[in-house]
Amino acid sequence: MASRITNWIAAGLECALLAALLPGLIGAQTTMGGQIEQQINARRRLFPEIGGGLQGTKSGPDGQIFVLLPQRIIVYDAKGRKLREVPVPLPPAQAKKAAPVLVYADDFDVDAAGRIYVADRGANALRIFSPEGELQLSVPVDAPTGVRVLAGGEIAVASVANANLIAVYDTQGKVQRQFGDLTDLAETPALNRFLNGGRLAADTASNIYYAFTFAPEPTFRKYDRFGYAAFENSVKTMEFLGAAEAARKRIAKREDGVTVALLPDITAMGVDPELQTVWIAVGDLLLLFDKDGNLHSEFRLYTPEDARLEINSILVEPEKLIVTSDPLGIYEFARPDKTAKPEKATK
């Protein structure tokens, strides 16, 4: 009997210790990779008039928020009031006859002056707009999938058509350098190049981050602005093994000529521009890595009404995350890495 009492006391102490170590976690559970997975709710939905077609958001001068849709960008002020659209809308009579300035935008970025850089995959072009929304420059780029502005005005562009992963352009649209070796994901060259497509991010030191959309395991790289690789991280914990095996089978079927869907592995990436921490989304799962690429935390994101969010873009700001989910909308989260206790969702 004494030993049973001792065991009960020990078990109670373990529970108390666990509770002390994990204050405020909502629905926390340990993943097969050993991380504590937190389930967190959005504080609120932003710009509820926007739903389907969301491609991403960016912050701009004076607290402005830019929202990318396939054929336009909507600019809001810090209080959420709509300011303008980019490109500048034509009068209805002209708009019916004119070809769209943006055909299908995959990604975009905004510089400190408010200029907007768009990877228009539908037009095979990099489009650069003035802060007022006028088209200033159009640079031919085959199938661009990502764009980021670096220090000094250089522009990093990802494309699924280039021999390398990343090309860096000057302010006039001339290629200055290319870098980033492909990884071997398929034996067929065309399929392998497509599978090496990815997403871009950058920080204030002009380090460039590349996340492979279709690699079986979540994989990303960090380069300096000149193309020297800092690291590559491929997450191979137990929780991703099943999905990785299924992805390899789909790739093998495509190589055999079978028409199967190639599902994205990484669906979004964001970087803290100062801390250089990396946020990777795999569907509704958000992975946080430190500046050296080590996996730190895992989160499941929910709306204030407890609906799961399939994440397709992440904007990392000093005290919050702005996440988009097509077609559910745009949501604001408290930075879970900066709060000991996640804030209660506002419904």
Secondary structure, DSSP 8 states (H G I E B T S, - for coil): -HHHHHHHHHHHHHHHHHHHHSTT-SS-EE-TTS-EEEEEE-SEEE-TT--TT--EEEE-GGG-EEEEETTEEEEE-TTS-EEEEES----HHHHHHS--S-S-EEEEEE-TT--EEEEEGGGTEEEEE-TTS-EEEEEE-SSEEEEEE-GGG-EEEEESSSSSSEEEE-TTS-EEEEE-------SSHHHHHHHT-EEEEE-TT--EEEEESS-SS-EEEEE-TTS-EEEEEE---GGGHHHHHHHHHHHHHHHTT-------S--EEEE-TTT--EEEEETTEEEEE-TTS-EEEEEEEE-TTS-B----EEEE-SSEEEEEETTTEEEEEE-TTS-SS------
